[in-house]
Amino acid sequence: MRKKIVAGNWKMNTTYEEGEKLVQGIIEKKSEVKGDVTLIVAPPFTHLCCFAEPLGKAGIGISAQNCASHESGAYTGEVSAAMLASIDVHYCILGHSERREYYGETNNILLEKVKLALKHNLTPIFCIGEKLGEREAGKQFDVVKGQLQAVVCQLPAADFEKIIVAYEPVWAIGTGKTATAAQAQEVHAYIRKVLADTFGDAANRTPILYGGSCNPTTAPELFGQPDIDGGLIGGASLKPADFISVAKGF
Ligand code: PGA
């Protein structure tokens, strides 16, 4: 039995006050979601310290959206994994396509970030996925394999057990174009196979989330697939009712 997880990636949205309302709304509705589904919320850095306690009390996980690739020191504007751990953040999204695309995050940088997150007991939610042109050229399998081999497959087996993977086809993110359940399942099964080639049976315990325009309508069929263990939700995580409806897709 793998963990079922629905995580909300707020990206660069919400002022502090708006974020407080959103958290409150999610906490109020949490009881509508089945008890075996883990909810995680990933607000901007500025909100994490104040949201950690109410979310923790409500049994909801709190995640950062990024962390630094260095331990500490002269890196103006960066936030380290140790800092996040010190305010009771337990998860960290890493490798999101927006970070790869707009901030030049390479596989090598991401490997450093993942290692530091793990060192400080943050669970990485590691994102992979192909761009539109790559999908059109039939290269989606090669792309996700390369992203996994360069980062996740480099980890010691004990660390691999702590990882959450998120498959997010870039062409589906924020576009309203959800991958079909069959398209997503095909890649999820492939991801699990690539992980099993390196880590064996442990790959059967790795949660693999789908992300990319997942919404209350598309979630049930996606979450019903054998290798899809939940979702990483962008747009639909910004309204309590939508986020909770997605989580009720299980
Ligand atoms: P979306 O974003 O749900 O708005 O497509 C998902 C993500 O980028 O994590």
Residues whose N, C-alpha, C, O or C-beta is under 5 A from the ligand:
A	BS01	PGA	N9 A172 I173 G174 T175 G211 G212 S213 C214 L232 I233 G234 G235 A236
